[in-house]
């Protein structure tokens, strides 16, 4: 709006002089009102307060005042809308409609003031004026700083895919390669279909598969440089060519035919299209300088680059070419044969950093500014800062590849360098295939969210995910543009019953959601009617443990332990101007209350054990439970190990008993032979000793439960041998022994008396 013309609002001419004070003061008052309303009781507390007459009188008066003042504000925008008392749901819906109308009017006025549309096209006839608005050809560029990155976007960029001569096919049918001719071929062009084990077609074979299988880098590329490459001149002193016509592209193709080395990079856009669009191709040569190909302007002619890109005698230097290879195939039918990927070389050399920014600083001492990595590369004409940013990606790449080659040769002779060439050749063999939606396509999003959904929520997530994908394919927009992931998860989690609930979750509401609000609400209601099975879709324990293990210990606190700070969530609209304040790491915040501090931070000392009930530091109940549980687990482990040792000993019992028996038998045999040479008394004693030994052996065998199959036969044979050697040894007969008499005699000798047990009687 024109700030010098107060006639814009003739019904309130006094408003213009106080515009600044009204807007600033109004914002403060609205903020205070919101904070005050948040302190009012809600839920169960509200029901308790409603039992007091004074509270009812105050709330009724406040409600009436809010309705009256809101009607006065709304009357200037939509006079037909009137709020009513005690109709919270209906009033909410009316306020949403009024807000949408106000925001639409503000957007149109801003467009008019910024000359996006002519002043005569401002809102004079309602929707007709908005429809007939004429947009200017030049985009309105905006720059937003997000941390160290700068987002460059434009408001009114014409969608470039509308002007493409080749149709965009977003269906789930197989992608057919766009290649029409095959330069530098060993095998003629032939598209071969590939099938899986079930006989289903899964894609086409790489057109240059044979050429890649037979590729070997030329000798001059794997040997040391005869003459080192001079350091590149600054950008301002280097020749630059912007290729946006077919004639300029033909000239570039002729130039590439004369060079042996070229550095290549691509700039891609994926936010306002389903499959993505390659917007720029940067090429740098030592002889010709820097080239930037406008891939949107000469899209149908870029296939001519195959003549140089598939020539095995030329080295094509990329950095991180995994995506670039498939983008060239998808958009232009261009393939690569003979590539050196500096990212693969950095991995082979085990460098500290793998990014291009690190390589530029290591080899060229150039601090590359990567703040424009969030830029919208569809902007035309391309701003000067984006051109400079794009040139930096390839300007020093040939110099870097030469130095990395020398390092690889010094470290491990040619085989390390050949390993990088082999990995680069493997990357060249990648083929593009469309994204296929399956029954589990939504699961990666669910796992990353770290949420736990029941069957109703899981059904809603699956349904919304599939519906969003089908709509994105139809309108050729990215799924995140139509419905961001955090809103998709919030809708599936909350399953709002009313349309107002969908409005509350999707704030600010994307245009696509606004157009399909009723459809989304009906899908959510249908999922609410499904049977609820909470355990059906729980997160797998292995995944949950891995997620929990990724959290560093000691960096998280309970919510009530931390000082009051603003809650951050994906649903909250973020002011990008203050994004740096929101990006500060808040996970290491310490509690304000001392009793919640860890024991190693208490200034007045520590205590012996966290389980001590008399500890000076407060221990939350759950922490105490965890410590008791750990002690119990240690006891269980100790008991288990003891049982395991006993079982192992028993399993070895037969072998131990057998060895002991053999030792005892050998001792008894030796002793008998010695006693035969002595006198009769010594012989009698030896008989007693031998008899004791036999009894000891038999007793040990009984106690350890000797197996009759493995050990019993050996024992009998040994005893028979002893008896054969000495006929005076007689076995003791246990069958006719009076054990009862023996037991009574023993008790009499020891004067054993069983004590009487006395019982005390207690009165209740």
FIVOVO-598219 format. One line per field, with one value per residue (C-alpha): residue in one letter; x, y, z. Coordinates in nm, 2 decimals. Example, Ala and Ser with C-alpha at 12.3 -4.5 7.8 and 13.67 -1.06 7.14 Angstrom:
residues 2
r = a,s
east = 1.23,1.37
north = -0.45,-0.11
up = 0.78,0.71
end
This chain:
residues 764
r = x,x,x,x,x,x,x,x,x,x,x,x,x,x,x,x,x,x,x,x,x,x,x,x,x,x,x,x,x,x,x,x,x,x,x,x,x,x,x,x,x,x,x,x,x,x,x,x,x,x,x,x,x,x,x,x,x,x,x,x,x,x,x,x,x,x,x,x,x,x,x,x,x,x,x,x,x,x,x,x,x,x,x,x,x,x,x,x,x,x,x,x,x,x,x,x,x,x,x,x,x,x,x,x,x,x,x,x,x,x,x,x,x,x,x,x,x,x,x,x,x,x,x,x,x,x,x,x,x,x,x,x,x,x,x,x,x,x,x,x,x,x,x,x,x,x,x,x,x,x,x,x,x,x,x,x,x,x,x,x,x,x,x,x,x,x,x,x,x,x,x,x,x,x,x,x,x,x,x,x,x,x,x,x,x,x,x,x,x,x,x,x,x,x,x,x,x,x,x,x,x,x,x,x,x,x,x,x,x,x,x,x,x,x,x,x,x,x,x,x,x,x,x,x,x,x,x,x,x,x,x,x,x,x,x,x,x,x,x,x,x,x,x,x,x,x,x,x,x,x,x,x,x,x,x,x,x,x,x,x,x,x,x,x,x,x,x,x,x,x,x,x,x,x,x,x,x,x,x,x,x,x,x,x,x,x,x,x,x,x,x,x,x,x,x,x,x,x,x,x,x,x,x,x,x,x,x,x,x,x,x,x,x,x,x,x,x,x,x,x,x,x,x,x,x,x,x,x,x,x,x,x,x,x,x,x,x,x,x,x,x,x,x,x,x,x,x,x,x,x,x,x,x,x,x,x,x,x,x,x,x,x,x,x,x,x,x,x,x,x,x,x,x,x,x,x,x,x,x,x,x,x,x,x,x,x,x,x,x,x,x,x,x,x,x,x,x,x,x,x,x,x,x,x,x,x,x,x,x,x,x,x,x,x,x,x,x,x,x,x,x,x,x,x,x,x,x,x,x,x,x,x,x,x,x,x,x,x,x,x,x,x,x,x,x,x,x,x,x,x,x,x,x,x,x,x,x,x,x,x,x,x,x,x,x,x,x,x,x,x,x,x,x,x,x,x,x,x,x,x,x,x,x,x,x,x,x,x,x,x,x,x,x,x,x,x,x,x,x,x,x,x,x,x,x,x,x,x,x,x,x,x,x,x,x,x,x,x,x,x,x,x,x,x,x,x,x,x,x,x,x,x,x,x,x,x,x,x,x,x,x,x,x,x,x,x,x,x,x,x,x,x,x,x,x,x,x,x,x,x,x,x,x,x,x,x,x,x,x,x,x,x,x,x,x,x,x,x,x,x,x,x,x,x,x,x,x,x,x,x,x,x,x,x,x,x,x,x,x,x,x,x,x,x,x,x,x,x,x,x,x,x,x,x,x,x,x,x,x,x,x,x,x,x,x,x,x,x,x,x,x,x,x,x,x,x,x,x,x,x,x,x,x,x,x,x,x,x,x,x,x,x,x,x,x,x,x,x,x,x,x,x,x,x,x,x,x,x,x,x,x,x,x,x,x,x,x,x,x,x,x,x,x,x,x,x,x,x,x,x,x,x,x,x,x,x,x,x,x,x,x,x,x,x,x,x,x,x,x,x,x,x,x,x,x,x,x,x,x,x,x,x,x,x,x,x,x,x,x,x,x,x,x,x,x,x,x,x,x,x,x,x,x,x,x,x,x,x,x,x,x,x,x,x,x,x,x,x,x,x,x,x,x,x
east = 0.00,0.11,0.21,0.18,-0.19,-0.43,-0.74,-0.69,-0.92,-1.18,-1.40,-1.12,-0.90,-0.75,-0.60,-0.32,-0.12,-0.12,-0.05,0.29,0.17,-0.14,0.04,0.32,0.09,-0.17,0.09,0.20,-0.16,-0.25,0.06,-0.04,-0.40,-0.27,-0.05,-0.33,-0.57,-0.32,-0.31,-0.69,-0.79,-0.88,-1.00,-1.07,-0.96,-1.21,-1.49,-1.39,-1.37,-1.72,-1.86,-1.79,-2.05,-1.80,-1.59,-1.90,-1.99,-1.64,-1.61,-1.96,-1.87,-1.54,-1.70,-1.96,-1.69,-1.48,-1.78,-1.88,-1.53,-1.47,-1.79,-1.68,-1.35,-1.50,-1.77,-1.51,-1.40,-1.71,-2.02,-2.24,-2.04,-2.16,-2.02,-2.26,-2.21,-2.17,-2.09,-1.71,-1.69,-1.90,-1.72,-1.38,-1.48,-1.60,-1.28,-1.07,-1.27,-1.22,-0.85,-0.81,-1.00,-0.78,-0.45,-0.56,-0.63,-0.29,-0.11,-0.27,-0.19,0.17,0.19,0.05,0.29,0.59,0.47,0.42,0.08,-0.03,-0.20,-0.52,-0.54,-0.58,-0.87,-1.16,-1.39,-1.31,-1.20,-1.23,-0.96,-0.73,-0.79,-0.73,-0.41,-0.12,0.22,0.53,0.80,1.08,1.07,1.07,1.38,1.40,1.70,1.66,1.95,1.92,2.22,2.53,2.32,2.12,1.80,1.74,1.39,1.15,0.78,0.65,0.87,0.70,0.72,0.98,0.83,0.54,0.76,0.94,0.90,0.93,0.64,0.69,0.58,0.52,0.33,0.46,0.53,0.89,1.12,1.25,1.60,1.59,1.90,1.85,2.21,2.52,2.85,3.18,3.00,3.15,2.81,2.53,2.25,2.00,1.76,1.75,1.48,1.57,1.36,1.36,1.33,0.95,0.97,0.86,1.02,1.22,1.40,1.64,2.00,2.26,2.31,2.69,2.73,2.97,3.18,3.20,3.29,3.58,3.70,4.05,4.20,4.46,4.83,4.89,4.62,4.76,5.12,5.29,5.25,5.53,5.44,5.23,4.91,4.94,4.72,4.39,4.35,4.09,3.73,3.75,4.05,3.91,3.70,3.33,3.06,2.69,2.53,2.16,2.11,2.16,2.44,2.64,2.59,2.72,3.03,3.09,3.06,3.32,3.55,3.52,3.63,3.97,4.04,4.15,4.02,3.70,3.54,3.16,2.89,2.51,2.26,1.93,1.58,1.33,1.09,0.83,0.84,0.79,1.10,1.32,1.47,1.84,1.87,2.24,2.54,2.88,3.18,3.54,3.84,4.20,4.18,3.83,3.77,3.42,3.10,2.75,2.48,2.12,1.97,1.62,1.67,1.85,1.71,1.62,1.98,2.19,2.21,2.48,2.72,2.73,3.01,3.25,3.10,3.12,3.47,3.70,4.01,3.88,3.88,3.56,3.62,3.32,3.29,3.02,2.87,2.61,2.32,2.47,2.49,2.12,2.01,2.19,2.02,1.67,1.66,1.88,1.98,2.35,2.59,2.95,3.24,3.58,3.52,3.73,3.53,3.73,3.49,3.60,3.96,3.91,3.78,4.07,4.31,4.12,4.11,3.96,3.69,3.52,3.33,3.43,3.47,3.74,3.92,3.93,4.08,4.33,4.47,4.39,4.36,4.03,3.75,3.44,3.12,2.85,2.57,2.37,2.32,1.95,1.91,1.62,1.82,1.51,1.54,1.59,1.79,2.03,2.17,2.54,2.60,2.45,2.67,2.98,2.87,2.81,3.15,3.33,3.21,3.43,3.68,3.95,3.84,4.10,4.38,4.25,4.23,4.59,4.71,4.50,4.64,5.00,4.91,4.75,5.06,5.29,5.09,5.03,5.17,4.92,4.68,4.54,4.47,4.32,4.09,3.95,3.90,3.72,3.48,3.41,3.34,3.09,2.92,2.89,2.70,2.41,2.07,1.78,1.44,1.13,1.03,0.78,0.52,0.49,0.29,0.58,0.69,0.57,0.77,1.10,0.92,0.76,1.09,1.26,0.98,1.05,0.67,0.46,0.13,-0.16,-0.35,-0.58,-0.29,-0.08,-0.37,-0.41,-0.03,-0.04,-0.35,-0.23,0.11,-0.03,-0.29,-0.02,0.21,-0.07,-0.16,0.20,0.24,-0.07,0.02,0.40,0.48,0.70,0.52,0.68,0.54,0.19,0.19,0.51,0.62,0.57,0.21,0.15,0.27,0.07,-0.25,-0.20,-0.12,-0.40,-0.67,-0.88,-1.26,-1.35,-1.23,-1.10,-0.86,-0.71,-0.67,-0.50,-0.25,-0.16,-0.06,0.04,-0.18,-0.03,-0.24,-0.29,-0.42,-0.66,-0.81,-0.85,-0.94,-1.27,-1.10,-0.83,-1.09,-1.29,-0.99,-0.90,-1.26,-1.26,-0.94,-1.10,-1.37,-1.11,-1.06,-0.78,-0.50,-0.23,0.03,0.00,0.24,0.48,0.83,1.07,1.28,1.60,1.52,1.41,1.73,1.94,1.75,1.80,2.17,2.22,2.13,2.43,2.40,2.38,2.24,1.87,1.66,1.30,1.08,1.00,1.37,1.48,1.43,1.13,1.21,1.01,0.90,1.03,0.84,0.79,0.44,0.54,0.58,0.94,1.06,1.35,1.50,1.55,1.63,1.98,1.82,1.61,1.91,2.11,2.17,1.93,1.99,2.27,2.06,2.10,1.82,1.77,1.69,1.99,1.84,1.79,2.16,2.37,2.58,2.91,2.80,2.68,2.89,2.84,2.97,2.85,2.70,2.81,2.52,2.23,2.02,2.09,1.76,1.94,2.12,2.12,2.05,1.70,1.68,1.38,1.18,1.25,1.62,1.61,1.41,1.67,1.95,1.77,1.70,2.07,2.17,1.90,2.03,2.39,2.27,2.08,2.39,2.61,2.36,2.34,2.71,2.74,2.48,2.65,2.98,2.81,2.66,3.00,3.16,2.89,2.93,3.30,3.23,3.27,3.62,3.73,3.59,3.76,4.10,4.06,3.97,4.27,4.50,4.36,4.38,4.73,4.82,4.64,4.82,5.16,5.08,4.97,5.29,5.49,5.29,5.35,5.72,5.66,5.55,5.20,5.11,5.20,5.01,4.70,4.73,4.77,4.45,4.26,4.41,4.32,3.97,3.94,4.05,3.79,3.52,3.64,3.63,3.28,3.16,3.30,3.14,2.80,2.82,2.91,2.66,2.90,2.76,2.73,2.80,3.12,3.28,3.11,3.28,3.62,3.58,3.47,3.76,4.01,3.85,3.87,4.23,4.30,4.11,4.30,4.63,4.54,4.30,4.28,4.08,3.71,3.43,3.20,2.84,2.59,2.27,2.25,2.35,2.11,2.11,1.85,2.06,2.36,2.16,2.03,2.38,2.53,2.26,2.32,2.70,2.66,2.38,2.19,1.86,1.62,1.53,1.17,1.03,0.84,0.56,0.45,0.09,0.01,-0.31,-0.48
north = 0.00,0.35,0.49,0.86,0.83,0.82,0.81,0.43,0.39,0.68,0.54,0.57,0.87,0.90,0.55,0.64,0.88,0.62,0.32,0.24,0.28,0.08,-0.21,-0.23,-0.17,-0.41,-0.68,-0.64,-0.65,-0.95,-1.13,-1.05,-1.17,-1.50,-1.56,-1.47,-1.71,-1.99,-1.96,-2.01,-2.36,-2.62,-2.98,-3.13,-2.81,-2.61,-2.84,-2.79,-2.41,-2.41,-2.52,-2.17,-1.90,-1.62,-1.80,-1.85,-1.49,-1.38,-1.62,-1.54,-1.17,-1.23,-1.45,-1.18,-0.91,-1.13,-1.20,-0.83,-0.71,-0.98,-0.89,-0.53,-0.63,-0.88,-0.64,-0.44,-0.75,-0.97,-0.79,-1.10,-1.31,-1.28,-1.48,-1.62,-1.70,-2.06,-2.18,-2.24,-2.47,-2.26,-1.94,-2.10,-2.19,-1.84,-1.68,-1.91,-1.79,-1.43,-1.48,-1.64,-1.35,-1.09,-1.27,-1.30,-0.93,-0.85,-1.07,-0.90,-0.56,-0.66,-0.78,-0.46,-0.25,-0.45,-0.41,-0.78,-0.69,-0.35,-0.11,-0.12,-0.49,-0.45,-0.60,-0.40,-0.67,-0.96,-1.28,-1.16,-0.90,-1.17,-1.40,-1.13,-1.01,-0.99,-1.10,-0.94,-1.14,-1.08,-1.28,-1.11,-1.25,-1.29,-1.38,-1.55,-1.63,-1.97,-2.03,-2.03,-2.09,-1.84,-1.93,-1.75,-1.79,-1.60,-1.56,-1.58,-1.83,-1.99,-2.36,-2.46,-2.81,-2.65,-2.55,-2.88,-3.05,-3.39,-3.49,-3.56,-3.91,-3.95,-4.27,-4.59,-4.74,-4.84,-4.55,-4.59,-4.45,-4.13,-4.21,-4.20,-4.24,-4.40,-4.23,-4.40,-4.74,-5.08,-5.25,-5.09,-4.92,-5.18,-5.14,-5.47,-5.53,-5.67,-5.91,-6.03,-6.39,-6.37,-6.28,-5.92,-5.64,-5.41,-5.18,-5.16,-5.25,-4.97,-4.87,-4.84,-5.16,-5.32,-5.01,-4.97,-5.34,-5.30,-4.96,-4.92,-4.57,-4.46,-4.50,-4.13,-4.10,-4.36,-4.25,-3.95,-3.61,-3.50,-3.14,-3.02,-2.83,-2.46,-2.32,-2.18,-1.81,-1.63,-1.63,-1.27,-1.35,-1.67,-1.69,-1.75,-1.86,-1.88,-2.14,-2.08,-2.14,-2.44,-2.26,-2.20,-2.56,-2.68,-2.46,-2.61,-2.96,-2.88,-2.73,-3.04,-3.25,-3.09,-3.14,-3.43,-3.33,-3.16,-3.10,-3.13,-3.06,-3.02,-2.80,-2.96,-2.86,-3.10,-2.89,-2.79,-3.11,-3.48,-3.64,-3.33,-3.11,-3.05,-2.67,-2.61,-2.80,-2.66,-2.75,-2.63,-2.70,-2.58,-2.42,-2.28,-2.17,-2.20,-2.29,-2.28,-2.46,-2.34,-2.69,-2.54,-2.34,-2.61,-2.92,-3.10,-3.05,-3.15,-3.51,-3.39,-3.39,-3.77,-3.73,-3.60,-3.76,-4.11,-4.08,-4.32,-4.12,-3.81,-3.79,-3.65,-3.52,-3.51,-3.48,-3.70,-3.82,-4.07,-3.83,-3.65,-3.98,-4.06,-3.70,-3.68,-4.01,-3.91,-3.56,-3.57,-3.93,-3.85,-4.12,-4.12,-4.34,-4.26,-4.07,-3.98,-3.90,-3.69,-3.81,-4.17,-4.05,-3.88,-4.20,-4.40,-4.15,-4.16,-3.78,-3.60,-3.44,-3.57,-3.26,-3.03,-2.74,-2.94,-3.03,-2.67,-2.56,-2.85,-2.83,-2.48,-2.28,-2.15,-2.10,-2.18,-2.01,-2.27,-2.04,-2.06,-2.44,-2.38,-2.16,-2.20,-2.27,-2.22,-1.84,-1.67,-1.45,-1.62,-1.37,-1.29,-1.45,-1.78,-1.78,-1.73,-2.00,-2.25,-2.17,-2.24,-2.61,-2.69,-2.40,-2.58,-2.94,-3.03,-2.90,-3.10,-3.42,-3.39,-3.35,-3.64,-3.86,-3.78,-3.86,-4.19,-4.29,-4.20,-4.39,-4.72,-4.72,-4.75,-5.00,-4.73,-4.50,-4.79,-4.86,-4.51,-4.55,-4.88,-4.72,-4.44,-4.68,-4.86,-4.52,-4.46,-4.79,-4.66,-4.65,-4.43,-4.59,-4.42,-4.43,-4.71,-4.69,-5.01,-5.12,-5.03,-4.70,-4.51,-4.71,-4.51,-4.19,-4.36,-4.50,-4.16,-3.99,-4.21,-4.23,-4.52,-4.55,-4.78,-4.95,-4.65,-4.41,-4.64,-4.68,-4.31,-4.26,-4.52,-4.38,-4.02,-4.11,-4.30,-4.03,-3.76,-3.95,-4.00,-3.64,-3.53,-3.74,-3.59,-3.23,-3.28,-3.14,-3.28,-3.46,-3.23,-2.92,-3.06,-3.18,-3.16,-3.47,-3.32,-3.23,-3.57,-3.74,-3.49,-3.56,-3.94,-3.91,-3.68,-3.80,-3.48,-3.54,-3.20,-2.99,-2.73,-2.99,-3.03,-2.65,-2.65,-2.92,-2.78,-2.43,-2.25,-2.44,-2.53,-2.43,-2.79,-2.89,-2.60,-2.71,-3.07,-3.01,-3.21,-3.50,-3.52,-3.50,-3.78,-4.01,-3.94,-4.01,-4.34,-4.45,-4.36,-4.63,-4.91,-5.15,-5.04,-5.29,-5.10,-5.38,-5.44,-5.17,-5.12,-5.01,-5.31,-5.34,-5.35,-5.02,-4.86,-4.97,-4.83,-4.50,-4.49,-4.57,-4.27,-4.04,-3.93,-4.01,-3.71,-3.46,-3.51,-3.41,-3.44,-3.17,-3.02,-3.02,-2.76,-2.39,-2.25,-2.22,-2.19,-2.54,-2.61,-2.84,-2.89,-2.76,-2.42,-2.14,-2.02,-1.67,-1.73,-1.39,-1.53,-1.88,-1.87,-1.84,-2.15,-2.35,-2.32,-2.65,-2.68,-3.04,-2.96,-2.73,-2.78,-2.77,-2.46,-2.65,-2.79,-3.11,-3.21,-3.16,-3.48,-3.58,-3.49,-3.13,-3.08,-2.82,-2.95,-3.30,-3.63,-3.93,-4.30,-4.46,-4.34,-4.60,-4.44,-4.32,-4.05,-3.90,-3.52,-3.51,-3.58,-3.90,-3.93,-4.25,-4.38,-4.34,-4.52,-4.80,-4.83,-4.86,-5.13,-5.31,-5.30,-5.45,-5.72,-5.80,-5.83,-6.08,-6.28,-6.29,-6.40,-6.68,-6.79,-6.81,-7.03,-7.27,-7.28,-7.37,-7.65,-7.79,-7.78,-7.97,-8.24,-8.28,-8.35,-8.58,-8.91,-8.83,-8.70,-9.00,-9.24,-9.08,-9.08,-9.45,-9.55,-9.36,-9.52,-9.87,-9.81,-9.70,-10.00,-10.25,-10.10,-10.11,-10.48,-10.58,-10.41,-10.56,-10.92,-10.88,-10.76,-10.95,-11.08,-10.77,-10.54,-10.77,-10.75,-10.37,-10.37,-10.57,-10.31,-10.03,-10.21,-10.27,-9.90,-9.80,-10.03,-9.88,-9.53,-9.60,-9.75,-9.45,-9.20,-9.39,-9.38,-9.01,-8.90,-9.13,-9.32,-9.43,-9.81,-9.81,-9.60,-9.65,-9.94,-10.20,-10.05,-10.04,-10.41,-10.52,-10.33,-10.47,-10.82,-10.77,-10.67,-10.98,-11.21,-11.07,-11.11,-11.38,-11.26,-10.95,-11.02,-10.79,-10.67,-10.79,-10.51,-10.71,-10.86,-10.55,-10.44,-10.07,-10.00,-10.16,-9.96,-9.64,-9.70,-9.80,-9.48,-9.26,-9.44,-9.39,-9.02,-8.97,-8.80,-8.65,-8.47,-8.14,-8.05,-7.77,-7.52,-7.31,-6.98,-6.88,-6.52,-6.35,-6.15
up = 0.00,-0.06,0.27,0.15,0.06,0.36,0.13,0.10,0.40,0.38,0.65,0.91,0.81,1.16,1.13,0.90,1.13,1.41,1.19,1.35,1.70,1.64,1.47,1.73,2.03,1.89,1.86,2.22,2.34,2.14,2.27,2.63,2.56,2.43,2.73,2.96,2.79,2.81,3.19,3.22,3.35,3.09,3.09,3.43,3.60,3.40,3.52,3.88,3.85,3.68,4.02,4.15,4.08,4.07,3.81,3.59,3.61,3.50,3.22,3.08,3.08,2.91,2.64,2.57,2.54,2.31,2.08,2.06,1.99,1.73,1.55,1.53,1.38,1.14,1.02,0.82,0.63,0.60,0.73,0.69,0.94,1.30,1.59,1.85,2.22,2.33,1.98,1.99,1.69,1.46,1.57,1.50,1.15,1.08,1.21,0.99,0.69,0.79,0.83,0.49,0.33,0.51,0.41,0.05,0.04,0.20,-0.05,-0.35,-0.21,-0.15,-0.51,-0.64,-0.43,-0.55,-0.91,-0.96,-1.08,-1.21,-0.97,-1.17,-1.11,-0.73,-0.55,-0.68,-0.81,-0.57,-0.72,-1.08,-1.02,-0.88,-1.17,-1.43,-1.27,-1.52,-1.39,-1.50,-1.69,-1.44,-1.11,-0.77,-0.61,-0.23,-0.02,0.32,0.55,0.72,0.94,0.71,0.40,0.20,0.02,-0.30,-0.44,-0.66,-0.63,-0.99,-1.17,-1.46,-1.43,-1.69,-1.75,-1.92,-2.22,-2.25,-2.58,-2.43,-2.21,-1.84,-1.76,-1.38,-1.41,-1.25,-1.59,-1.67,-1.77,-2.12,-2.20,-2.41,-2.61,-2.99,-3.11,-2.96,-3.04,-2.94,-2.95,-2.95,-2.96,-3.16,-2.98,-2.86,-2.56,-2.37,-2.12,-1.77,-1.57,-1.21,-1.08,-1.11,-1.48,-1.42,-1.62,-1.39,-1.64,-1.93,-1.95,-1.95,-2.32,-2.27,-2.05,-2.30,-2.33,-1.96,-1.90,-2.15,-2.03,-1.91,-1.84,-2.10,-2.01,-1.98,-1.72,-1.48,-1.51,-1.34,-1.51,-1.73,-1.68,-1.38,-1.44,-1.35,-1.08,-1.23,-1.27,-1.06,-1.19,-1.30,-1.52,-1.67,-1.99,-1.92,-2.17,-2.10,-2.33,-2.38,-2.76,-2.99,-3.18,-2.86,-2.76,-3.10,-3.06,-2.71,-2.85,-3.12,-2.85,-2.63,-2.92,-2.90,-2.52,-2.31,-1.97,-1.86,-1.53,-1.50,-1.24,-1.24,-1.05,-0.98,-0.86,-0.70,-0.49,-0.76,-0.97,-0.90,-1.06,-1.05,-1.32,-1.41,-1.45,-1.52,-1.65,-1.57,-1.78,-1.73,-1.96,-1.94,-2.29,-2.30,-1.94,-1.77,-1.94,-1.80,-2.00,-1.95,-1.94,-1.94,-2.25,-2.47,-2.31,-2.63,-2.77,-2.48,-2.60,-2.84,-2.54,-2.57,-2.83,-2.56,-2.25,-2.38,-2.54,-2.34,-2.44,-2.25,-1.87,-1.71,-1.36,-1.12,-0.75,-0.60,-0.93,-0.80,-0.86,-1.16,-1.36,-1.33,-1.38,-1.71,-1.82,-1.70,-1.86,-2.16,-2.24,-2.18,-2.05,-1.92,-2.01,-1.86,-1.53,-1.23,-0.92,-0.67,-0.39,-0.45,-0.45,-0.12,0.03,-0.11,0.05,0.38,0.40,0.69,0.48,0.17,0.06,-0.23,0.01,0.20,-0.12,-0.24,0.09,0.10,-0.25,-0.36,-0.03,-0.15,0.10,-0.11,0.00,0.00,0.13,-0.20,-0.19,-0.12,-0.42,-0.67,-1.00,-1.21,-1.18,-1.52,-1.58,-1.35,-1.08,-1.09,-0.75,-0.86,-1.17,-0.96,-0.72,-1.01,-1.17,-0.84,-0.85,-1.16,-1.19,-0.97,-1.02,-1.29,-1.07,-0.78,-0.98,-1.09,-0.73,-0.61,-0.88,-0.77,-0.41,-0.51,-0.71,-0.42,-0.16,-0.34,-0.69,-0.98,-0.81,-0.57,-0.87,-1.06,-0.77,-0.79,-1.16,-1.10,-0.84,-1.08,-1.36,-1.13,-1.07,-1.44,-1.47,-1.26,-1.44,-1.37,-1.27,-1.15,-0.79,-0.74,-0.46,-0.26,0.05,0.27,0.11,0.41,0.66,0.63,0.72,1.01,1.15,1.12,1.31,1.62,1.69,1.79,1.60,1.66,1.37,1.31,1.29,1.08,0.83,0.81,0.75,0.47,0.31,0.32,0.19,-0.10,-0.18,-0.17,-0.40,-0.66,-0.65,-0.68,-0.99,-1.15,-1.10,-1.13,-0.79,-0.52,-0.23,0.03,-0.15,-0.15,0.21,0.42,0.60,0.95,0.87,0.72,1.05,1.26,1.08,1.11,1.48,1.59,1.35,1.40,1.42,1.28,0.99,1.23,1.36,1.02,1.00,1.34,1.24,0.90,1.01,0.79,0.55,0.21,-0.09,-0.19,0.15,0.15,-0.18,-0.06,0.30,0.28,0.11,0.37,0.65,0.51,0.48,0.85,0.96,0.77,0.95,1.28,1.22,1.18,1.47,1.70,1.74,1.94,1.92,1.55,1.42,1.71,1.61,1.60,1.91,1.71,1.55,1.87,2.05,1.77,1.79,2.17,2.14,1.91,2.19,2.38,2.76,2.99,2.74,2.80,3.10,3.19,3.06,3.40,3.50,3.25,3.26,3.07,2.70,2.39,2.26,1.91,1.67,1.30,1.31,1.45,1.19,1.21,1.14,0.91,1.01,1.36,1.25,1.41,1.75,1.69,1.56,1.89,2.05,2.34,2.43,2.68,2.89,3.26,3.52,3.72,4.04,4.22,4.33,3.96,3.88,3.84,4.14,3.98,3.96,4.32,4.49,4.84,4.78,4.66,4.84,4.85,4.65,4.45,4.64,4.97,5.11,5.32,5.02,5.01,4.63,4.51,4.30,4.07,4.13,3.78,3.82,4.15,3.99,3.71,3.96,4.16,3.84,3.74,4.07,4.04,3.69,3.82,4.09,3.82,3.60,3.89,3.99,3.63,3.59,3.91,3.78,3.44,3.62,3.81,3.50,3.33,3.62,3.62,3.25,3.31,3.62,3.44,3.32,3.66,3.84,3.60,3.65,4.03,4.03,3.83,4.06,4.37,4.21,4.12,4.47,4.62,4.40,4.49,4.86,4.84,4.67,4.94,5.23,5.11,5.17,5.53,5.84,5.92,6.12,5.84,5.61,5.83,5.83,5.46,5.43,5.63,5.42,5.10,5.22,5.32,4.97,4.81,5.02,4.94,4.57,4.58,4.79,4.55,4.26,4.43,4.52,4.16,4.00,3.77,3.44,3.43,3.06,3.05,3.39,3.57,3.35,3.41,3.78,3.81,3.60,3.82,4.14,3.99,3.92,4.28,4.41,4.18,4.30,4.67,4.77,5.13,5.04,5.07,4.97,5.25,5.23,5.27,5.22,5.57,5.77,6.04,5.98,6.25,6.51,6.40,6.41,6.76,6.89,6.75,6.91,7.25,7.23,7.16,7.40,7.12,7.22,6.99,7.13,7.18,6.98,7.19,7.04,7.18,7.16,7.06,7.13,6.87
end
